[in-house]
Amino acid sequence: MHVTIIGAGLGGLVLARVLHVRGIPATVHEAEPSPAARTQGGMLDIHEHDGQWAIEAAGLTDEFRGLILEGREAARVLDGDGTVLFDDPAEGTAGRPEVQRGDLRRILLDSLPDGTVHWGHKVSGVRAVGEGRHEVTFADGTTVTTNLLVGADGAWSRVRPLLSSATPAYAGISFVETFLFDADTRHPATAKAVGAGSMFVPAPGKAITAHREAGGNLHTYVQLVRPQEWFAAIDFTDPAAATARIAREFAGWAPELTALITDGDTAPVLRPIHALPAGHRWERVPGVTLVGDAGHLMVPNGEGANLAMLDGAELGRALAASPDDVEAALTGYERALFPRSAEAAADDILGRFLDDTAPHGLVGFLNQAGQDH
């Protein structure tokens, strides 16, 4: 068995690592030209029952523990005037430790044999060539033919059409991403408002969310429930104009909160949110399957990265357990994948907390969650 994986995100890399430690060779093809081609997103809370389990299956628990940013599990909810409505310092807890996505990806890359990941391999086409085999064509004109193809290539997967005609649809919400660097020194009031971990300031149809990253940097996602046409009218090639237009949606909010937008050290980046239909599934097609967002892209709810890693670990374990019957392994993997991802996608946490109950709906949820634990 040799597994061809498209995409060097967390799901694809966990799969490659789990296969490696079980003696099964794999090759990962990644469109980006190098590991450092772009930043890899912000903070991730890694859950015990899926993300941490996947890391353990990959044999990287010790390395993972070295990445944990202590105290970043703290969470607070504020009103738009800066009033603290909920504050959980999360002292002494470790159920959902926070790490930076880029660091997690790095330990996965470092755990693979040299040459496992082929960088600069952007897929231009995939086609079935019979008997469960598939040919992958890359933008540089080269091709590979494989008996086992795994699409770990995210929202706009080039592998997914082999299995499903579903395409991601706009979810009605977009994020605008900004950063404040060295905030404790340069923006002390804003740093104090954010606190030690995550800050949420939800209101009906909009929110400001910020995470404290390494080095005192604050990573902000402004969230706006607006049609795509609304964002299309904003010129994001003009950072000052785009910043002013986004900030206008939060007129009257406390200045220590709006500073996360107006004083950003990076140009605002628009990130439209798309999702596959909840409960997305496909019929078994010999020789190919999907992991992560390629199979179950959903509105952000804290589960995406964890599920992608769990997918990779579960698929790797299934293949290792049935090396002489790959189809049985893929069937068993998908049988567990479909209900697991459907359940996660059905929980529209973001939508619930930006409805007419905001911010108090989120406060009530967090208070109840604390009582349950």
N, C-alpha and C positions, 0 to 999 in steps of 0.2 A: 504494500500500500504506500502510495505517495499522495499527499493531500496538497492541492493547489488552493491557496487562500487569496482572495482579492480584498485588499484593505488592511492597513497596519494600524487600525484603531485598537481600543482596548479589547474588544471581543475577538478580533482576528489574532492578536498577539497572545491572549490567554490560550486560545485554541492551539496555536503553534507551540507554545511552551508545554502545555499538558501532553500534547503528542510527543514532543521531544523527550520528556522525562519518562515516557513509556516506550521509547525506542521506535517511534513512527516518524519517518521523515516528512517534512512539509516545506513548502516554499510560499512566501508571502510576497505578493506583488502590490506595490503602493505607488499611487500617482505622484505624490510629492517627491521632489528631487533629493531630499535628505531629511534626516530626523529633525533638523533645526530649521526647516523651511518656513514654519509659522509657529506662533504660540499655540498651545494646546488647551485653551480654555482655562477655567478657573478652578475653584475648590469643588471637591467631591466628598460627600459623606458616604462612607463605605459600610454597608450593613452586614451584620453578622450572618444572616441566613442566606445571603446570595453573594454579594461582592467579596466578603472575607472568606466565605467557603470556597469561592473560585480561586482566590489567591492561595489558600491552603492546598487546593488540588494542584496548583502550579508549583508548589514547593517554595514559595517566596514569602512566607509569613514573617520571617525575621527581617528581610529587606523592607517589607511593607511597614513594619513597626517603626523602622528608622525614618520613615517619611512623615509620620503623624505630627501634625502641628497641634501641640497641646493647648487645650482651652478653646479651640475653634468650634467646638460643639455648642458653645453658648449661643443663645438666640434671644432676640428681643423684638417686640412689636411696638411701633410708635404710631401716634396720630400725626396728621399733617402739620399740626402746630408744634410738634416736637415732644408732646407728652408721652411718657413711657407707659404703655398699657399692659405690657407683659415683659418679664425679664427672667430668663433662666440661665444662670451662670454655668450650668452643666458641670459643676465641680465633681471630680472623682468618677465620672462616667466614661465608659469606653465602648458603648454599644454601636455608635455611629461615628467613629473617628474621622476627622477631616484631613485630606491630603490634597496636594495639587495634582491635577490631571497630568501635567507634563512630567512630573517626577514619577508618577505611577507608570506612565508609558515608558519612561527611561529604564526602570528596573526590569520591565518586561523585555525590552529590546536587548538589554545587557545580558539577559539570561539565555538568549538564543545563540546557536552557533553562528560564527561569522558567515555571511553570505546567505543566511536564511531569508532576509528581506531584500528584495530587488527594488531599489528606489528608482523613481522616474519612469515607472511602468504604468502609464495611464491607459486604461482599457478603452478601446474604441468599438469593440464588438465581441459578442459571444454567440456561438452557434452549436447546436447539437450535431454530432457527426456519427451517431448510431452506437448501439450497444452500451448506453450509459456514458459515453465519452463526449467531451466538449472541447471545442477549440476556442481559445481566447486570443484575440488580436489586440495588439497594443498600438499606441499612436505612432510609435517609431517604425511600424510595419512588421515587427517580429510577432511570432505566434508561439503558443504552447498548446499542446493537447493533453488532456488529463482524464483519468478515470474517476476522479473525485474532486469536484469543484465546490468551494464554499464562498458564498457572497457575504463578505463582512465589510462591504463598501458603502454603508451608510444610507442616508435618506434617498439619494438619487442613484441607487444601485444599478449597475449595468448587468448584474446577474439576475436580479429579481424577475425580469420579463420571461426568463426560461420557465418560471414557476407560476407567475401571476400577472394579470393585466392591471392590477391595482397600482395607482400612482398617488403620491402624497398630495393632499389638498391643504390650502391655506386654512389655518385653524382660527382665524379671526383676531389674532393677537400677534404683536411684534415686540421684540426687545430692542432697546438701544443701549449699546455697551459703551461704558466709559471707565477711566481709571483716575484715581488720585494717588500719587506716589508720596512716600514719606509723610503720611498724613498726620502722624502724631506731632511732628514738628511744624509742618507747613499749614495744616488745617486742624488745629487741636479741637475746636468745637465740633466739627464733623466727625473726627475720630472718636470723640467721647460719645456722640450720638449713636454711632455704629456699635460701639462696645467691643468685646473681645472676640466675637465670632460673626454671627449673621444678624442683619437688621432687616425687618420687613415693615414697610409703610404702605399698606394697602388702602385703597379707596374704591368706590364703585367705578369699574372700568379702567383703573390705572393703579400703578404702584411704583415705588422706588425700593429696590432690594439691593443691599450691599453686603459684601463679604470681606472680612479682614484676611488678607493673604500674608505671605512671608514678607518681612522687611517693613511692616507697617503700611503696606499698600492696600488701598480700598478698591475693590472691583465691583462696579455698579452695573446693574441691569434695570433700566427703566422699562416698565411694562405698560403697554397701551393697547386696549381693546379698540381697534380701529380697522376699517377696511384697507386693503392694499392701496387703493386709490388715494387715500388720505396721505399715506407715506410717500407715494409717488410724486405728490405735489411739493415735497421737500427736497431741496437740492443738497444731498449729502456730500457732494464734491466741494461745497462751501461750508467748512466746519462751523464757522461763526454763525452763519445764518441758520444752519440745521440745529445747532445748540440752542439758539434763541427761540426757535419755533417749538422745540420739545419742552424747553423750560416754561414756556407760556402755559402749557397744560397744567403746571403746578404753581400757578400764580397764587400768592397768599400763603404758601407753605413756609415753614420755618427756614430761615436762610442757611442754617447748618445742614439742612436736608437738600435744598436746591443747589447748594454748592457742589454736590456730587455730580450735577449736570453742568452747571455754568463754569465751574473752575477745573473741569477735567484736563488732565495732562495729555490726553490722547484725543484725536478726532473721534466724534461719535460714530459708531458702527451700527448700521441697521441689520437686525437679524430677524427676518420674518419666520414665524413658527408654522411648520407644516406637520401633518400627521397622516398616517395610513388609517383606513377604516378600523375602528375598534373591533377586535375579533378576527383580524386578517389572518387567513390561512390559505393553504394551497393543497392540491392533490400531489401525491408522491410522484416525483419524476426521477427516474434512475440517475444516480451519479451526481446529484446537485442538491444543495440546501442553503439556508441562510442563517446568519446569526445577527443579533443586535438590531440596530435601526433599519437595516436592509429588510428585516422580516417584520418588525413591529414598531416602526417610528411612531412616537406619541408625543403629546404636549408635555413639556417638562413637568415632572412631578416627583423628582428625586429618585426615580427608579431606572432611568435609561442606562446609565453606565453600569450600574449593578447588574441589571438584567443581561446586558451585552457580555459581561464577564462570565456570568453564570451560564449563558448559552455556550460560550466557548469551552468552558470547563466540562459541561455536561456532554457536549458533542465529542470532545476529546476522549472522555472516559467511555462513552458508548462505542466509539470506534476501536479503542484499545481492548474492550471487552469482547468484541465480535470481529476480529480481524479477517475472518474467513467468510463473513456474511455482512458486507457493508450495507446492503439494503435493509437488513433487519436492524442494524444500528441506527440508520437514518430514520427509519419508521418509528422506533422507540423514542428517539430524540424529539422528533416532531410531535409525537403523541403527548409528551409532557410540555413541550414548548407552547403549543397553541392555547391551552387553558391558562397557563401561567401568564403569558403576555396579555391575553384578553382581560384577565382580572386586573392587571396593572393599568392597562389603557383605559379601563372603565372608570378609574378613580381620577376624575378631573379636578384635582386639588386646586389648581390655579384658577379655573373658572369659578369654583365655589367661593374662593377667597377674594375675588374681585367683583362679586355680585353686590346687590343692594345692602347686604349685611356688613360689608367691609367698613372698618377694620375689625368689628367686634365678632364676626363669625370666626375669623382666624384665632382671636384671643380665646374664644370659647373652646375651639378645637384643641388648642395647645394646653389649656387648663385641664380638659378632660383627659388628654393623652397623659399628662403628668399624674393624674389620679389613678389611671389604669396601670401605671408602672410603679 
